[in-house]
Amino acid sequence: MSVISPHDPARAQPRPPPADTEPQSRVEQVVLALFVAVPFVALAVAVPVAWGWALGWHDVVIALTAYMISGLGVTVGFHRYFTHGAFKAVRPLRIALAVAGSLSIEGPIIQWVADHRRHHKYADKEGDPHSPWRFGSDWRALTKGLIHAHVGWMFAGERTSPRRFAPDLIADRDIARVSRAFPSLVAVSLATPLVVGGLWTMSWQGAATAFFWGSLVRVALLHHVTWSINSICHAFGKEHFEARDKSRNVAWLAILSFGESWHNLHHADPTCARHGVLRGQIDSSARVIWMLEKARWAYDVRWPDEQRLAARRRA
């Protein structure tokens, strides 16, 4: 299956294709473990803390704002634009989407896109980096597969080759710079809520609680919502459209995932800018793309085609 890109770079000279994966260094695995474990611990203690003193309305505002910016950066930017080319964007918007998605701390943009394009090429088959059906279909194998699809795949000792799956982004100077700046953007993502909370309340306590909710809890929640698309949305839910894999629609994840959990339609028609195409399916990412189109920052948007939807609709 060919990979559709928002860019159309010249084809490289013919050469033997590189392997799909590359070795993952021990340093990468340690850093991944920290990025997974630290926010998760914060999320685990969030509920008891919320019942105490360490949650103010300014924390809620800061956390929600950070969640929306970084989350939509992933769904509208990393996913629908950079991975699948669901629309085209003017240069300032392209850069802004790359930066916003990087604030989610889900990895450098080029690696994220490479992983997802590989997922679509081999969806729920050999070569898919995070299929929950990797080990079989009985309950033990599926339980193991869900853990693998949710988080375990990142520690498999290998990573997807960007040269194989994202050569267009490597060749894009703007996006390559944003990708290399990922460590700095991580620092910005974590530090901004702390600084805003401190200045807003003019107190160290305000800075600390804003960091807890707007940085640690926000990152952990966004991580697990994103990873749930890989795990839950390939194992449970409804199939409204014909797809060549086991993608499903999961309604209760739609709001938190900005519409990404309408995953069955996405796999049936990957370049479509709207994933929630049926009545009552909320897709806030599609609404953002619509607003960007109205502002003329996005164009050539691939909106749903009624005939294609009808052809793919399950009886």
ChimeraX commands (.cxc) that place a marker at each C-alpha (Angstrom):
marker #1 position 0.00,0.00,0.00 radius 0.5
marker #1 position 1.44,3.35,-0.94 radius 0.5
marker #1 position 1.78,6.03,1.71 radius 0.5
marker #1 position -0.01,9.30,0.95 radius 0.5
marker #1 position 1.87,12.39,2.05 radius 0.5
marker #1 position 0.87,16.07,2.32 radius 0.5
marker #1 position 4.02,16.86,0.39 radius 0.5
marker #1 position 5.00,15.64,-3.05 radius 0.5
marker #1 position 8.81,15.52,-3.11 radius 0.5
marker #1 position 10.73,14.26,-6.08 radius 0.5
marker #1 position 11.34,10.55,-6.04 radius 0.5
marker #1 position 14.77,9.49,-4.86 radius 0.5
marker #1 position 16.96,7.61,-7.32 radius 0.5
marker #1 position 16.20,3.90,-7.35 radius 0.5
marker #1 position 18.05,1.93,-4.72 radius 0.5
marker #1 position 17.34,-1.14,-2.61 radius 0.5
marker #1 position 14.72,-0.24,0.02 radius 0.5
marker #1 position 16.12,-0.06,3.58 radius 0.5
marker #1 position 14.73,-2.33,6.26 radius 0.5
marker #1 position 11.46,-1.37,7.92 radius 0.5
marker #1 position 13.09,-1.21,11.36 radius 0.5
marker #1 position 16.30,-0.04,12.99 radius 0.5
marker #1 position 17.89,-1.06,16.31 radius 0.5
marker #1 position 16.67,0.84,19.36 radius 0.5
marker #1 position 19.43,2.04,21.68 radius 0.5
marker #1 position 19.42,1.45,25.43 radius 0.5
marker #1 position 19.34,5.22,25.98 radius 0.5
marker #1 position 16.15,5.44,23.91 radius 0.5
marker #1 position 14.54,2.71,25.99 radius 0.5
marker #1 position 15.48,4.40,29.28 radius 0.5
marker #1 position 14.13,7.76,28.11 radius 0.5
marker #1 position 10.93,6.10,26.91 radius 0.5
marker #1 position 10.52,4.40,30.27 radius 0.5
marker #1 position 10.81,7.75,32.05 radius 0.5
marker #1 position 8.33,9.44,29.73 radius 0.5
marker #1 position 5.86,6.60,30.27 radius 0.5
marker #1 position 6.33,5.98,33.98 radius 0.5
marker #1 position 6.60,9.49,35.47 radius 0.5
marker #1 position 3.36,10.93,33.98 radius 0.5
marker #1 position 1.58,7.63,34.71 radius 0.5
marker #1 position 2.48,7.87,38.41 radius 0.5
marker #1 position 1.16,11.43,38.39 radius 0.5
marker #1 position -2.08,10.25,36.79 radius 0.5
marker #1 position -2.41,7.48,39.38 radius 0.5
marker #1 position -2.26,9.95,42.27 radius 0.5
marker #1 position -4.38,12.59,40.51 radius 0.5
marker #1 position -7.74,11.39,41.85 radius 0.5
marker #1 position -6.83,11.42,45.57 radius 0.5
marker #1 position -5.06,14.76,45.10 radius 0.5
marker #1 position -8.12,16.20,43.34 radius 0.5
marker #1 position -10.17,15.60,46.48 radius 0.5
marker #1 position -7.69,17.61,48.52 radius 0.5
marker #1 position -6.22,21.07,48.30 radius 0.5
marker #1 position -4.05,20.79,45.21 radius 0.5
marker #1 position -6.55,21.62,42.47 radius 0.5
marker #1 position -7.72,25.13,41.63 radius 0.5
marker #1 position -9.72,26.49,38.72 radius 0.5
marker #1 position -6.54,27.96,37.24 radius 0.5
marker #1 position -5.07,24.43,37.17 radius 0.5
marker #1 position -8.11,23.22,35.23 radius 0.5
marker #1 position -7.84,26.04,32.68 radius 0.5
marker #1 position -4.10,25.52,32.19 radius 0.5
marker #1 position -4.40,21.73,31.91 radius 0.5
marker #1 position -7.33,21.84,29.47 radius 0.5
marker #1 position -5.61,24.43,27.29 radius 0.5
marker #1 position -2.38,22.42,27.18 radius 0.5
marker #1 position -4.35,19.21,26.48 radius 0.5
marker #1 position -6.20,20.79,23.57 radius 0.5
marker #1 position -3.14,22.37,21.96 radius 0.5
marker #1 position -0.95,19.29,22.21 radius 0.5
marker #1 position -3.78,16.83,21.52 radius 0.5
marker #1 position -5.02,18.60,18.40 radius 0.5
marker #1 position -1.40,18.97,17.33 radius 0.5
marker #1 position -1.29,15.16,17.25 radius 0.5
marker #1 position -4.70,14.48,15.71 radius 0.5
marker #1 position -4.92,17.30,13.17 radius 0.5
marker #1 position -1.18,17.69,12.61 radius 0.5
marker #1 position 0.83,14.52,13.16 radius 0.5
marker #1 position -1.97,12.18,12.10 radius 0.5
marker #1 position -4.40,13.63,9.57 radius 0.5
marker #1 position -2.01,16.08,7.91 radius 0.5
marker #1 position 1.56,14.80,8.09 radius 0.5
marker #1 position 0.83,11.06,8.01 radius 0.5
marker #1 position -2.12,10.87,5.66 radius 0.5
marker #1 position -2.29,14.15,3.72 radius 0.5
marker #1 position -5.97,14.74,4.50 radius 0.5
marker #1 position -5.45,18.39,3.57 radius 0.5
marker #1 position -2.74,20.80,2.50 radius 0.5
marker #1 position -1.51,23.67,4.66 radius 0.5
marker #1 position 0.31,26.95,4.30 radius 0.5
marker #1 position 3.85,26.95,5.66 radius 0.5
marker #1 position 3.17,28.73,8.99 radius 0.5
marker #1 position 0.38,26.28,9.77 radius 0.5
marker #1 position 2.57,23.29,8.89 radius 0.5
marker #1 position 5.23,24.44,11.30 radius 0.5
marker #1 position 2.68,25.28,14.01 radius 0.5
marker #1 position 1.08,21.83,13.72 radius 0.5
marker #1 position 4.47,20.14,13.94 radius 0.5
marker #1 position 5.36,22.12,17.07 radius 0.5
marker #1 position 1.95,21.64,18.71 radius 0.5
marker #1 position 2.06,17.88,18.16 radius 0.5
marker #1 position 5.57,17.69,19.58 radius 0.5
marker #1 position 4.27,19.24,22.82 radius 0.5
marker #1 position 2.36,15.98,23.42 radius 0.5
marker #1 position 5.73,14.33,24.14 radius 0.5
marker #1 position 4.87,11.32,21.99 radius 0.5
marker #1 position 8.19,11.42,20.18 radius 0.5
marker #1 position 9.77,13.46,17.37 radius 0.5
marker #1 position 7.36,14.13,14.52 radius 0.5
marker #1 position 9.33,12.18,11.90 radius 0.5
marker #1 position 9.46,9.06,14.07 radius 0.5
marker #1 position 5.78,9.37,14.99 radius 0.5
marker #1 position 4.75,9.59,11.34 radius 0.5
marker #1 position 7.03,6.71,10.33 radius 0.5
marker #1 position 5.50,4.48,13.02 radius 0.5
marker #1 position 1.97,5.29,11.94 radius 0.5
marker #1 position 2.58,4.84,8.24 radius 0.5
marker #1 position 4.10,1.45,8.97 radius 0.5
marker #1 position 1.03,0.60,11.06 radius 0.5
marker #1 position -1.25,1.34,8.11 radius 0.5
marker #1 position 0.89,-0.57,5.66 radius 0.5
marker #1 position 0.69,-3.77,7.73 radius 0.5
marker #1 position -2.44,-3.11,9.82 radius 0.5
marker #1 position -3.11,-6.11,12.09 radius 0.5
marker #1 position -0.72,-8.25,10.07 radius 0.5
marker #1 position 2.93,-9.23,10.37 radius 0.5
marker #1 position 4.93,-6.00,10.42 radius 0.5
marker #1 position 2.35,-3.87,12.26 radius 0.5
marker #1 position 4.31,-2.36,15.19 radius 0.5
marker #1 position 1.34,-2.35,17.57 radius 0.5
marker #1 position -1.44,-4.75,16.66 radius 0.5
marker #1 position -3.26,-6.27,19.68 radius 0.5
marker #1 position -3.73,-9.45,17.62 radius 0.5
marker #1 position 0.02,-10.05,17.40 radius 0.5
marker #1 position -0.01,-13.14,19.65 radius 0.5
marker #1 position -3.33,-14.74,18.69 radius 0.5
marker #1 position -7.06,-14.38,19.35 radius 0.5
marker #1 position -7.79,-16.34,22.55 radius 0.5
marker #1 position -8.23,-14.31,25.73 radius 0.5
marker #1 position -4.69,-14.85,27.02 radius 0.5
marker #1 position -3.11,-13.92,23.70 radius 0.5
marker #1 position -5.39,-10.90,23.32 radius 0.5
marker #1 position -4.62,-9.68,26.84 radius 0.5
marker #1 position -0.92,-9.91,26.06 radius 0.5
marker #1 position -1.56,-8.24,22.70 radius 0.5
marker #1 position -3.46,-5.35,24.22 radius 0.5
marker #1 position -0.59,-4.61,26.59 radius 0.5
marker #1 position 1.81,-4.80,23.66 radius 0.5
marker #1 position -0.35,-2.53,21.47 radius 0.5
marker #1 position -0.90,-0.01,24.24 radius 0.5
marker #1 position 2.66,0.49,25.45 radius 0.5
marker #1 position 4.84,-2.61,25.10 radius 0.5
marker #1 position 5.64,-2.11,21.41 radius 0.5
marker #1 position 7.74,0.95,22.23 radius 0.5
marker #1 position 10.19,-1.28,24.15 radius 0.5
marker #1 position 10.52,-3.98,21.48 radius 0.5
marker #1 position 14.19,-3.16,20.87 radius 0.5
marker #1 position 13.57,-1.75,17.41 radius 0.5
marker #1 position 12.07,1.34,15.88 radius 0.5
marker #1 position 10.53,2.07,12.51 radius 0.5
marker #1 position 12.95,3.34,9.89 radius 0.5
marker #1 position 12.17,6.99,9.04 radius 0.5
marker #1 position 14.19,6.61,5.83 radius 0.5
marker #1 position 11.77,3.90,4.76 radius 0.5
marker #1 position 8.48,5.47,5.85 radius 0.5
marker #1 position 8.98,9.25,6.10 radius 0.5
marker #1 position 11.57,10.34,3.49 radius 0.5
marker #1 position 9.38,13.34,2.55 radius 0.5
marker #1 position 9.55,14.73,6.09 radius 0.5
marker #1 position 13.29,14.11,6.34 radius 0.5
marker #1 position 13.68,16.18,3.16 radius 0.5
marker #1 position 11.47,18.98,4.53 radius 0.5
marker #1 position 13.82,21.45,6.23 radius 0.5
marker #1 position 11.15,23.01,8.44 radius 0.5
marker #1 position 9.84,19.69,9.72 radius 0.5
marker #1 position 13.32,18.21,10.10 radius 0.5
marker #1 position 14.27,21.17,12.33 radius 0.5
marker #1 position 11.17,20.70,14.47 radius 0.5
marker #1 position 11.92,16.99,14.77 radius 0.5
marker #1 position 15.51,17.67,15.88 radius 0.5
marker #1 position 14.22,20.25,18.38 radius 0.5
marker #1 position 12.08,17.64,20.15 radius 0.5
marker #1 position 14.13,17.65,23.42 radius 0.5
marker #1 position 13.75,21.44,23.66 radius 0.5
marker #1 position 10.03,21.19,22.91 radius 0.5
marker #1 position 9.67,18.61,25.68 radius 0.5
marker #1 position 11.18,21.14,28.09 radius 0.5
marker #1 position 8.80,23.84,26.81 radius 0.5
marker #1 position 5.80,21.52,27.16 radius 0.5
marker #1 position 6.64,20.65,30.75 radius 0.5
marker #1 position 7.80,24.09,31.88 radius 0.5
marker #1 position 5.08,26.30,30.38 radius 0.5
marker #1 position 2.25,25.24,32.75 radius 0.5
marker #1 position 4.60,25.71,35.71 radius 0.5
marker #1 position 5.56,29.23,34.61 radius 0.5
marker #1 position 1.99,30.24,33.72 radius 0.5
marker #1 position 0.64,28.85,37.00 radius 0.5
marker #1 position 3.29,30.64,39.00 radius 0.5
marker #1 position 2.71,33.99,37.31 radius 0.5
marker #1 position -1.07,33.61,37.41 radius 0.5
marker #1 position -1.18,32.97,41.16 radius 0.5
marker #1 position 2.10,34.69,42.03 radius 0.5
marker #1 position 2.95,31.73,44.24 radius 0.5
marker #1 position 5.18,28.66,44.26 radius 0.5
marker #1 position 2.17,26.55,45.20 radius 0.5
marker #1 position 0.34,27.73,42.07 radius 0.5
marker #1 position 3.38,26.87,39.99 radius 0.5
marker #1 position 3.63,23.39,41.55 radius 0.5
marker #1 position -0.04,22.47,41.11 radius 0.5
marker #1 position -0.09,23.80,37.55 radius 0.5
marker #1 position 2.95,21.64,36.77 radius 0.5
marker #1 position 1.30,18.59,38.32 radius 0.5
marker #1 position -2.00,18.98,36.42 radius 0.5
marker #1 position -0.95,20.88,33.30 radius 0.5
marker #1 position 2.27,18.97,32.66 radius 0.5
marker #1 position 2.38,15.52,34.30 radius 0.5
marker #1 position -1.31,14.57,34.43 radius 0.5
marker #1 position -2.05,16.18,31.05 radius 0.5
marker #1 position 0.78,14.30,29.32 radius 0.5
marker #1 position -0.15,10.99,30.95 radius 0.5
marker #1 position -3.83,11.30,30.01 radius 0.5
marker #1 position -3.02,12.28,26.42 radius 0.5
marker #1 position -0.52,9.43,26.10 radius 0.5
marker #1 position -3.02,6.81,27.23 radius 0.5
marker #1 position -5.82,8.21,25.09 radius 0.5
marker #1 position -3.52,8.09,22.04 radius 0.5
marker #1 position -2.31,4.58,22.88 radius 0.5
marker #1 position -5.91,3.44,23.36 radius 0.5
marker #1 position -6.48,4.06,19.66 radius 0.5
marker #1 position -3.75,1.47,19.00 radius 0.5
marker #1 position -5.07,-1.05,21.51 radius 0.5
marker #1 position -8.78,-0.66,22.33 radius 0.5
marker #1 position -9.83,0.59,18.89 radius 0.5
marker #1 position -8.35,-2.50,17.24 radius 0.5
marker #1 position -10.04,-4.96,19.57 radius 0.5
marker #1 position -13.40,-3.65,20.81 radius 0.5
marker #1 position -16.18,-1.53,19.36 radius 0.5
marker #1 position -18.32,-1.42,16.24 radius 0.5
marker #1 position -17.48,-1.96,12.57 radius 0.5
marker #1 position -19.60,0.35,10.45 radius 0.5
marker #1 position -17.37,0.18,7.36 radius 0.5
marker #1 position -15.44,-2.51,5.52 radius 0.5
marker #1 position -11.72,-2.40,6.28 radius 0.5
marker #1 position -8.93,-4.89,5.68 radius 0.5
marker #1 position -8.05,-5.00,9.39 radius 0.5
marker #1 position -9.75,-5.16,12.79 radius 0.5
marker #1 position -10.21,-1.42,13.36 radius 0.5
marker #1 position -13.27,-0.44,15.41 radius 0.5
marker #1 position -15.30,2.63,16.38 radius 0.5
marker #1 position -15.30,3.36,20.13 radius 0.5
marker #1 position -17.80,6.08,21.02 radius 0.5
marker #1 position -16.78,6.73,24.64 radius 0.5
marker #1 position -13.27,7.75,23.55 radius 0.5
marker #1 position -14.41,10.26,20.92 radius 0.5
marker #1 position -14.32,13.45,22.99 radius 0.5
marker #1 position -11.02,12.78,24.76 radius 0.5
marker #1 position -9.39,11.69,21.48 radius 0.5
marker #1 position -10.79,14.61,19.43 radius 0.5
marker #1 position -12.60,12.18,17.12 radius 0.5
marker #1 position -9.74,9.73,16.57 radius 0.5
marker #1 position -11.67,6.82,18.08 radius 0.5
marker #1 position -13.93,6.64,15.01 radius 0.5
marker #1 position -11.12,4.39,13.90 radius 0.5
marker #1 position -13.00,2.01,11.65 radius 0.5
marker #1 position -13.83,4.68,9.07 radius 0.5
marker #1 position -10.28,5.96,9.28 radius 0.5
marker #1 position -8.87,2.58,8.27 radius 0.5
marker #1 position -11.55,2.18,5.60 radius 0.5
marker #1 position -10.64,5.59,4.11 radius 0.5
marker #1 position -7.29,6.74,5.63 radius 0.5
marker #1 position -6.96,10.08,3.80 radius 0.5
marker #1 position -10.42,11.33,4.80 radius 0.5
marker #1 position -10.23,14.50,6.93 radius 0.5
marker #1 position -13.28,13.53,8.98 radius 0.5
marker #1 position -13.33,10.24,10.89 radius 0.5
marker #1 position -16.72,10.59,12.54 radius 0.5
marker #1 position -18.93,10.56,9.44 radius 0.5
marker #1 position -22.14,9.06,10.79 radius 0.5
marker #1 position -24.93,10.85,12.61 radius 0.5
marker #1 position -23.98,11.73,16.20 radius 0.5
marker #1 position -20.27,10.96,15.79 radius 0.5
marker #1 position -18.46,13.93,17.34 radius 0.5
marker #1 position -15.18,14.73,15.59 radius 0.5
marker #1 position -13.64,17.94,16.94 radius 0.5
marker #1 position -10.47,17.47,14.86 radius 0.5
marker #1 position -12.56,17.64,11.70 radius 0.5
marker #1 position -14.21,20.82,12.99 radius 0.5
marker #1 position -10.79,22.39,13.54 radius 0.5
marker #1 position -9.76,21.45,9.98 radius 0.5
marker #1 position -13.01,23.03,8.74 radius 0.5
marker #1 position -12.16,26.26,10.57 radius 0.5
marker #1 position -8.62,26.23,9.18 radius 0.5
marker #1 position -10.07,25.79,5.70 radius 0.5
marker #1 position -12.43,28.73,6.22 radius 0.5
marker #1 position -9.44,30.83,7.31 radius 0.5
marker #1 position -7.62,29.70,4.13 radius 0.5
marker #1 position -4.77,28.23,6.12 radius 0.5
marker #1 position -5.79,24.74,4.98 radius 0.5
marker #1 position -6.91,23.82,1.47 radius 0.5
marker #1 position -7.60,20.83,-0.79 radius 0.5
marker #1 position -9.27,19.15,2.18 radius 0.5
marker #1 position -10.33,15.55,1.54 radius 0.5
marker #1 position -13.85,15.64,2.97 radius 0.5
marker #1 position -15.98,12.48,2.98 radius 0.5
marker #1 position -17.35,11.36,-0.37 radius 0.5
marker #1 position -20.87,9.96,-0.13 radius 0.5
marker #1 position -20.34,7.39,-2.88 radius 0.5
marker #1 position -17.13,6.07,-1.34 radius 0.5
marker #1 position -18.78,5.90,2.08 radius 0.5
marker #1 position -21.74,3.99,0.65 radius 0.5
marker #1 position -19.43,1.53,-1.09 radius 0.5
marker #1 position -17.61,0.81,2.18 radius 0.5
marker #1 position -20.64,0.76,4.49 radius 0.5
marker #1 position -21.35,-2.60,6.09 radius 0.5
marker #1 position -24.81,-4.02,5.56 radius 0.5
marker link #1:1,2 radius 0.2
marker link #1:2,3 radius 0.2
marker link #1:3,4 radius 0.2
marker link #1:4,5 radius 0.2
marker link #1:5,6 radius 0.2
marker link #1:6,7 radius 0.2
marker link #1:7,8 radius 0.2
marker link #1:8,9 radius 0.2
marker link #1:9,10 radius 0.2
marker link #1:10,11 radius 0.2
marker link #1:11,12 radius 0.2
marker link #1:12,13 radius 0.2
marker link #1:13,14 radius 0.2
marker link #1:14,15 radius 0.2
marker link #1:15,16 radius 0.2
marker link #1:16,17 radius 0.2
marker link #1:17,18 radius 0.2
marker link #1:18,19 radius 0.2
marker link #1:19,20 radius 0.2
marker link #1:20,21 radius 0.2
marker link #1:21,22 radius 0.2
marker link #1:22,23 radius 0.2
marker link #1:23,24 radius 0.2
marker link #1:24,25 radius 0.2
marker link #1:25,26 radius 0.2
marker link #1:26,27 radius 0.2
marker link #1:27,28 radius 0.2
marker link #1:28,29 radius 0.2
marker link #1:29,30 radius 0.2
marker link #1:30,31 radius 0.2
marker link #1:31,32 radius 0.2
marker link #1:32,33 radius 0.2
marker link #1:33,34 radius 0.2
marker link #1:34,35 radius 0.2
marker link #1:35,36 radius 0.2
marker link #1:36,37 radius 0.2
marker link #1:37,38 radius 0.2
marker link #1:38,39 radius 0.2
marker link #1:39,40 radius 0.2
marker link #1:40,41 radius 0.2
marker link #1:41,42 radius 0.2
marker link #1:42,43 radius 0.2
marker link #1:43,44 radius 0.2
marker link #1:44,45 radius 0.2
marker link #1:45,46 radius 0.2
marker link #1:46,47 radius 0.2
marker link #1:47,48 radius 0.2
marker link #1:48,49 radius 0.2
marker link #1:49,50 radius 0.2
marker link #1:50,51 radius 0.2
marker link #1:51,52 radius 0.2
marker link #1:52,53 radius 0.2
marker link #1:53,54 radius 0.2
marker link #1:54,55 radius 0.2
marker link #1:55,56 radius 0.2
marker link #1:56,57 radius 0.2
marker link #1:57,58 radius 0.2
marker link #1:58,59 radius 0.2
marker link #1:59,60 radius 0.2
marker link #1:60,61 radius 0.2
marker link #1:61,62 radius 0.2
marker link #1:62,63 radius 0.2
marker link #1:63,64 radius 0.2
marker link #1:64,65 radius 0.2
marker link #1:65,66 radius 0.2
marker link #1:66,67 radius 0.2
marker link #1:67,68 radius 0.2
marker link #1:68,69 radius 0.2
marker link #1:69,70 radius 0.2
marker link #1:70,71 radius 0.2
marker link #1:71,72 radius 0.2
marker link #1:72,73 radius 0.2
marker link #1:73,74 radius 0.2
marker link #1:74,75 radius 0.2
marker link #1:75,76 radius 0.2
marker link #1:76,77 radius 0.2
marker link #1:77,78 radius 0.2
marker link #1:78,79 radius 0.2
marker link #1:79,80 radius 0.2
marker link #1:80,81 radius 0.2
marker link #1:81,82 radius 0.2
marker link #1:82,83 radius 0.2
marker link #1:83,84 radius 0.2
marker link #1:84,85 radius 0.2
marker link #1:85,86 radius 0.2
marker link #1:86,87 radius 0.2
marker link #1:87,88 radius 0.2
marker link #1:88,89 radius 0.2
marker link #1:89,90 radius 0.2
marker link #1:90,91 radius 0.2
marker link #1:91,92 radius 0.2
marker link #1:92,93 radius 0.2
marker link #1:93,94 radius 0.2
marker link #1:94,95 radius 0.2
marker link #1:95,96 radius 0.2
marker link #1:96,97 radius 0.2
marker link #1:97,98 radius 0.2
marker link #1:98,99 radius 0.2
marker link #1:99,100 radius 0.2
marker link #1:100,101 radius 0.2
marker link #1:101,102 radius 0.2
marker link #1:102,103 radius 0.2
marker link #1:103,104 radius 0.2
marker link #1:104,105 radius 0.2
marker link #1:105,106 radius 0.2
marker link #1:106,107 radius 0.2
marker link #1:107,108 radius 0.2
marker link #1:108,109 radius 0.2
marker link #1:109,110 radius 0.2
marker link #1:110,111 radius 0.2
marker link #1:111,112 radius 0.2
marker link #1:112,113 radius 0.2
marker link #1:113,114 radius 0.2
marker link #1:114,115 radius 0.2
marker link #1:115,116 radius 0.2
marker link #1:116,117 radius 0.2
marker link #1:117,118 radius 0.2
marker link #1:118,119 radius 0.2
marker link #1:119,120 radius 0.2
marker link #1:120,121 radius 0.2
marker link #1:121,122 radius 0.2
marker link #1:122,123 radius 0.2
marker link #1:123,124 radius 0.2
marker link #1:124,125 radius 0.2
marker link #1:125,126 radius 0.2
marker link #1:126,127 radius 0.2
marker link #1:127,128 radius 0.2
marker link #1:128,129 radius 0.2
marker link #1:129,130 radius 0.2
marker link #1:130,131 radius 0.2
marker link #1:131,132 radius 0.2
marker link #1:132,133 radius 0.2
marker link #1:133,134 radius 0.2
marker link #1:134,135 radius 0.2
marker link #1:135,136 radius 0.2
marker link #1:136,137 radius 0.2
marker link #1:137,138 radius 0.2
marker link #1:138,139 radius 0.2
marker link #1:139,140 radius 0.2
marker link #1:140,141 radius 0.2
marker link #1:141,142 radius 0.2
marker link #1:142,143 radius 0.2
marker link #1:143,144 radius 0.2
marker link #1:144,145 radius 0.2
marker link #1:145,146 radius 0.2
marker link #1:146,147 radius 0.2
marker link #1:147,148 radius 0.2
marker link #1:148,149 radius 0.2
marker link #1:149,150 radius 0.2
marker link #1:150,151 radius 0.2
marker link #1:151,152 radius 0.2
marker link #1:152,153 radius 0.2
marker link #1:153,154 radius 0.2
marker link #1:154,155 radius 0.2
marker link #1:155,156 radius 0.2
marker link #1:156,157 radius 0.2
marker link #1:157,158 radius 0.2
marker link #1:158,159 radius 0.2
marker link #1:159,160 radius 0.2
marker link #1:160,161 radius 0.2
marker link #1:161,162 radius 0.2
marker link #1:162,163 radius 0.2
marker link #1:163,164 radius 0.2
marker link #1:164,165 radius 0.2
marker link #1:165,166 radius 0.2
marker link #1:166,167 radius 0.2
marker link #1:167,168 radius 0.2
marker link #1:168,169 radius 0.2
marker link #1:169,170 radius 0.2
marker link #1:170,171 radius 0.2
marker link #1:171,172 radius 0.2
marker link #1:172,173 radius 0.2
marker link #1:173,174 radius 0.2
marker link #1:174,175 radius 0.2
marker link #1:175,176 radius 0.2
marker link #1:176,177 radius 0.2
marker link #1:177,178 radius 0.2
marker link #1:178,179 radius 0.2
marker link #1:179,180 radius 0.2
marker link #1:180,181 radius 0.2
marker link #1:181,182 radius 0.2
marker link #1:182,183 radius 0.2
marker link #1:183,184 radius 0.2
marker link #1:184,185 radius 0.2
marker link #1:185,186 radius 0.2
marker link #1:186,187 radius 0.2
marker link #1:187,188 radius 0.2
marker link #1:188,189 radius 0.2
marker link #1:189,190 radius 0.2
marker link #1:190,191 radius 0.2
marker link #1:191,192 radius 0.2
marker link #1:192,193 radius 0.2
marker link #1:193,194 radius 0.2
marker link #1:194,195 radius 0.2
marker link #1:195,196 radius 0.2
marker link #1:196,197 radius 0.2
marker link #1:197,198 radius 0.2
marker link #1:198,199 radius 0.2
marker link #1:199,200 radius 0.2
marker link #1:200,201 radius 0.2
marker link #1:201,202 radius 0.2
marker link #1:202,203 radius 0.2
marker link #1:203,204 radius 0.2
marker link #1:204,205 radius 0.2
marker link #1:205,206 radius 0.2
marker link #1:206,207 radius 0.2
marker link #1:207,208 radius 0.2
marker link #1:208,209 radius 0.2
marker link #1:209,210 radius 0.2
marker link #1:210,211 radius 0.2
marker link #1:211,212 radius 0.2
marker link #1:212,213 radius 0.2
marker link #1:213,214 radius 0.2
marker link #1:214,215 radius 0.2
marker link #1:215,216 radius 0.2
marker link #1:216,217 radius 0.2
marker link #1:217,218 radius 0.2
marker link #1:218,219 radius 0.2
marker link #1:219,220 radius 0.2
marker link #1:220,221 radius 0.2
marker link #1:221,222 radius 0.2
marker link #1:222,223 radius 0.2
marker link #1:223,224 radius 0.2
marker link #1:224,225 radius 0.2
marker link #1:225,226 radius 0.2
marker link #1:226,227 radius 0.2
marker link #1:227,228 radius 0.2
marker link #1:228,229 radius 0.2
marker link #1:229,230 radius 0.2
marker link #1:230,231 radius 0.2
marker link #1:231,232 radius 0.2
marker link #1:232,233 radius 0.2
marker link #1:233,234 radius 0.2
marker link #1:234,235 radius 0.2
marker link #1:235,236 radius 0.2
marker link #1:236,237 radius 0.2
marker link #1:237,238 radius 0.2
marker link #1:238,239 radius 0.2
marker link #1:239,240 radius 0.2
marker link #1:240,241 radius 0.2
marker link #1:241,242 radius 0.2
marker link #1:242,243 radius 0.2
marker link #1:243,244 radius 0.2
marker link #1:244,245 radius 0.2
marker link #1:245,246 radius 0.2
marker link #1:246,247 radius 0.2
marker link #1:247,248 radius 0.2
marker link #1:248,249 radius 0.2
marker link #1:249,250 radius 0.2
marker link #1:250,251 radius 0.2
marker link #1:251,252 radius 0.2
marker link #1:252,253 radius 0.2
marker link #1:253,254 radius 0.2
marker link #1:254,255 radius 0.2
marker link #1:255,256 radius 0.2
marker link #1:256,257 radius 0.2
marker link #1:257,258 radius 0.2
marker link #1:258,259 radius 0.2
marker link #1:259,260 radius 0.2
marker link #1:260,261 radius 0.2
marker link #1:261,262 radius 0.2
marker link #1:262,263 radius 0.2
marker link #1:263,264 radius 0.2
marker link #1:264,265 radius 0.2
marker link #1:265,266 radius 0.2
marker link #1:266,267 radius 0.2
marker link #1:267,268 radius 0.2
marker link #1:268,269 radius 0.2
marker link #1:269,270 radius 0.2
marker link #1:270,271 radius 0.2
marker link #1:271,272 radius 0.2
marker link #1:272,273 radius 0.2
marker link #1:273,274 radius 0.2
marker link #1:274,275 radius 0.2
marker link #1:275,276 radius 0.2
marker link #1:276,277 radius 0.2
marker link #1:277,278 radius 0.2
marker link #1:278,279 radius 0.2
marker link #1:279,280 radius 0.2
marker link #1:280,281 radius 0.2
marker link #1:281,282 radius 0.2
marker link #1:282,283 radius 0.2
marker link #1:283,284 radius 0.2
marker link #1:284,285 radius 0.2
marker link #1:285,286 radius 0.2
marker link #1:286,287 radius 0.2
marker link #1:287,288 radius 0.2
marker link #1:288,289 radius 0.2
marker link #1:289,290 radius 0.2
marker link #1:290,291 radius 0.2
marker link #1:291,292 radius 0.2
marker link #1:292,293 radius 0.2
marker link #1:293,294 radius 0.2
marker link #1:294,295 radius 0.2
marker link #1:295,296 radius 0.2
marker link #1:296,297 radius 0.2
marker link #1:297,298 radius 0.2
marker link #1:298,299 radius 0.2
marker link #1:299,300 radius 0.2
marker link #1:300,301 radius 0.2
marker link #1:301,302 radius 0.2
marker link #1:302,303 radius 0.2
marker link #1:303,304 radius 0.2
marker link #1:304,305 radius 0.2
marker link #1:305,306 radius 0.2
marker link #1:306,307 radius 0.2
marker link #1:307,308 radius 0.2
marker link #1:308,309 radius 0.2
marker link #1:309,310 radius 0.2
marker link #1:310,311 radius 0.2
marker link #1:311,312 radius 0.2
marker link #1:312,313 radius 0.2
marker link #1:313,314 radius 0.2
marker link #1:314,315 radius 0.2
view
